[in-house]
Structures are given as structure tokens and as C-alpha cells.
Amino acid sequence: MKKNDWKDRLNIVYSTNPDFAYGTEGEEEPETLEKEKQNLRVFIEKKNRGGKTATVVKGFAGTEEDLKELAKLLKTRCGVGGAAKDGEIIIQGELRDKVVELLKKEGYVRTR
């Protein structure tokens, strides 16, 4: 299936130059480190969440797909909702100990 690339060119002005090439190359995502080398930190946060408590996992180094996959695993095992964005995994509720335990079982040994 052909990739629909018009969305990549939304902010490009029309050019009459026949040799013009659209610069659609963006930043490359970093390679995902091995689980043993990941240095993850688990925090409990209440700020800017309307008084609700959330468990936040910071320090993931890797692709967005791998981050979302890890977030899905944690959300499923904890039985709660959450999100994965900006290199952080947000889990609803105060589940710090359970998240640390799950991460260590998955092979993320450098977790605090």
C-alpha cells in the first residue's frame, strides 16, 4: 500500500522549482536500550491532576512503540488506565510498589 505523504507536507509552501525535494526527514527515534540497561524511575505524583494520584515511570530510552507496549503491559497487569507520552508512562492510582515489582519481573533490573 502506498504511503499517503500529503500529511508530511502540510506546512510546505508550493514550489515551482522542478528539482525541489520535500524535506520530510524528521528526527530519528533513538534505539531502544536492552532491559538490563534501562534506568527507570517510578514516582507518585498529584500535581496538575485534579487532586488524583498517578504513578509515573520516567527515564525510558527507546522508540515510541516500545514505550506504548510497556505502558500497555503495566496498565493491563495493574488493571487500571493510563497513558504513554513524552517518554513517560502514567498509571492511574498509587501503585508504585506493584509497578516496580512488575518492571523487575520483566527484566528491568535498574528500577527504583
C-alpha positions in Angstrom: 0.0 0.0 0.0 1.4 3.4 -0.9 2.2 5.8 1.9 0.0 8.8 1.9 2.6 11.6 2.3 0.4 14.7 2.0 0.2 14.9 5.7 4.0 15.2 5.9 3.9 18.2 3.6 1.2 20.2 5.4 3.4 23.2 6.3 5.3 23.4 2.9 4.7 26.2 0.6 4.2 25.4 -3.1 7.5 25.5 -5.2 7.9 25.9 -8.9 11.5 24.5 -8.9 11.4 21.1 -10.7 14.4 19.9 -8.6 12.8 20.8 -5.2 12.6 17.9 -2.8 10.4 18.0 0.2 12.4 17.6 3.4 10.2 15.1 5.2 13.0 13.5 7.2 12.4 14.2 10.9 14.3 13.3 13.9 15.2 9.7 14.2 13.9 7.9 17.3 16.6 6.5 19.5 17.2 2.8 19.5 15.6 1.0 22.5 18.2 0.0 25.1 18.2 -3.5 26.5 16.0 -4.1 29.5 19.1 -4.5 31.7 20.5 -1.1 30.7 17.2 0.9 31.2 17.4 3.2 34.2 13.7 3.7 35.1 12.4 5.8 38.0 9.0 5.3 39.4 7.3 8.3 41.1 3.9 9.1 42.8 2.5 12.5 41.6 -0.5 14.5 42.4 0.4 17.8 40.8 -1.8 19.1 37.8 -4.0 16.0 38.0 -7.1 17.5 39.8 -6.1 16.0 43.1 -5.9 12.5 41.7 -2.9 10.3 42.4 -0.8 8.9 39.5 2.2 6.6 39.3 4.7 7.9 36.7 7.6 5.9 35.2 10.3 8.1 33.8 13.6 7.5 32.1 12.6 5.1 29.3 15.1 5.4 26.4 13.7 4.0 23.2 11.1 4.2 20.5 7.6 5.4 21.0 6.2 1.9 20.0 8.2 0.2 22.7 7.1 2.8 25.3 3.5 2.2 24.4 4.0 -1.5 24.5 5.5 -1.3 28.0 2.7 1.0 29.2 0.0 -1.4 27.9 1.7 -4.2 29.8 1.7 -2.2 33.0 -1.8 -1.0 32.6 -3.1 -4.5 31.9 -1.3 -6.1 34.8 -2.4 -3.4 37.3 -5.9 -3.3 36.0 -6.1 0.4 35.6 -5.9 3.1 32.9 -3.1 5.3 32.0 -1.1 6.9 29.1 2.3 6.9 27.5 3.6 10.2 26.2 6.7 12.3 26.2 8.9 9.4 27.3 6.8 8.8 30.4 4.3 6.2 31.4 1.4 7.4 33.6 -0.6 4.8 35.5 -3.7 5.9 37.4 -3.6 5.3 41.1 -1.0 4.9 43.8 0.6 1.6 42.5 4.3 2.4 42.9 5.3 -0.9 44.6 3.4 -3.0 42.2 4.8 -1.2 39.1 8.4 -1.6 40.4 7.8 -5.3 41.1 6.3 -5.8 37.6 9.2 -4.0 35.9 11.7 -6.1 37.8 9.9 -9.3 36.7 10.0 -8.1 33.1 13.8 -7.7 33.3 14.2 -4.0 34.1 16.7 -4.6 36.9 17.8 -0.9 37.3 14.4 0.3 38.6 13.8 2.4 41.6 
